[in-house]
Amino acid sequence: QVQLVESGGGLVQPGGSLRLSCAASRSIFSIYAMGWYRQAPGKQRELVADITSGGSTNYADPVKGRFTISRDNAKNTVYLQMNSLQPEDTAVYYCNADMRTYFTGRQDYWGQGTQVTVSS
């Protein structure tokens, strides 16, 4: 039960940086985990990074050391700072809310996606 809206995507040259934002319609303090996924043409959607309510982070190997996920609970917003971008990072990036309850288990909510294109 949360709406997610991504922003910050665009066209950037190799080696450049972008910061993606995901604004949630409700408090994210109690959400089990917030994350970023991406999907390139012809490929499966894959996890980029996530962050739990306790602050633990997880990154996919291709982005380790380059991307940083963070959370601002006061603003109900999750960020993805992307540095040293490469053409292989080109994809639609989706914000994800992983919500878990005792009775229903895991439920996933998704934003509409924002395009990131890395090209010279």
C-alpha positions in Angstrom: 0.0 0.0 0.0 2.4 2.6 -1.3 2.9 4.6 -4.4 6.4 5.2 -5.7 7.5 7.9 -8.2 11.0 7.9 -9.6 12.9 10.9 -11.0 16.4 11.9 -12.0 17.0 9.8 -15.0 18.5 11.1 -18.2 21.3 11.0 -20.7 24.9 11.1 -19.4 28.3 10.5 -20.9 30.5 7.6 -19.8 32.2 8.4 -16.5 29.4 10.8 -15.5 27.0 10.8 -12.6 23.3 10.8 -11.9 21.2 10.7 -8.8 17.9 9.0 -8.9 15.1 9.7 -6.4 12.2 7.6 -5.4 9.4 9.5 -3.6 7.0 7.3 -1.6 3.4 8.2 -0.8 3.7 7.2 2.8 6.3 6.7 5.5 9.0 4.3 4.5 10.3 3.9 8.1 8.4 0.6 8.6 8.9 -0.9 5.1 11.1 -3.9 5.3 13.3 -2.8 2.4 13.5 -0.3 -0.4 15.5 -1.0 -3.5 16.4 -0.1 -7.1 16.1 -2.5 -10.0 16.9 -2.1 -13.6 15.9 -3.6 -16.9 17.8 -3.3 -20.1 16.3 -4.1 -23.5 16.1 -7.9 -24.0 17.2 -8.6 -20.5 15.5 -9.6 -17.2 14.9 -7.1 -14.5 17.7 -7.3 -12.0 18.4 -6.0 -8.5 20.8 -3.0 -8.4 20.8 -2.2 -4.7 18.5 -2.3 -1.7 18.4 -1.0 1.8 16.5 -2.3 4.8 14.7 -0.4 7.5 17.7 -1.1 9.7 20.1 0.5 7.2 21.7 -2.6 5.8 22.6 -2.3 2.2 23.2 -4.8 -0.7 24.6 -4.1 -4.1 24.9 -6.1 -7.3 28.5 -6.9 -8.2 28.6 -4.7 -11.4 27.7 -1.5 -9.4 29.7 -2.1 -6.2 32.0 0.8 -5.5 30.2 3.0 -8.0 26.6 3.3 -6.8 25.3 4.2 -3.3 21.8 3.7 -2.1 20.5 5.9 0.8 17.3 6.7 2.6 15.8 9.8 4.0 12.9 8.8 6.2 11.9 12.3 7.0 11.3 12.9 3.2 9.9 9.5 2.5 12.5 9.2 -0.2 15.2 6.8 -1.4 18.1 7.8 -3.5 20.5 6.0 -5.8 23.7 7.9 -6.4 25.4 6.6 -9.6 29.0 7.5 -10.3 31.4 6.4 -13.0 28.5 5.4 -15.2 29.2 3.0 -18.1 27.2 2.2 -21.2 26.3 -1.2 -19.6 24.3 0.8 -17.0 21.8 1.9 -19.6 18.4 0.7 -18.5 15.1 1.6 -17.1 15.5 2.0 -13.4 12.6 1.0 -11.1 12.1 1.8 -7.4 10.8 -1.1 -5.3 9.2 -1.4 -1.9 9.5 -4.8 -0.3 6.7 -4.9 2.3 6.4 -7.8 4.6 3.6 -8.8 7.1 3.1 -11.7 9.4 0.0 -12.8 7.6 0.7 -12.2 3.9 4.5 -12.4 3.7 6.2 -10.3 1.0 4.4 -7.8 -1.2 6.2 -5.8 -3.8 5.3 -2.3 -5.1 6.9 -0.6 -8.1 7.3 2.8 -9.5 6.8 3.6 -13.2 10.5 3.6 -14.0 13.0 6.2 -15.2 15.3 5.9 -18.2 19.0 6.1 -17.7 21.1 6.3 -20.9 24.9 6.3 -20.8 26.3 7.2 -24.2 28.9 9.5 -25.8 
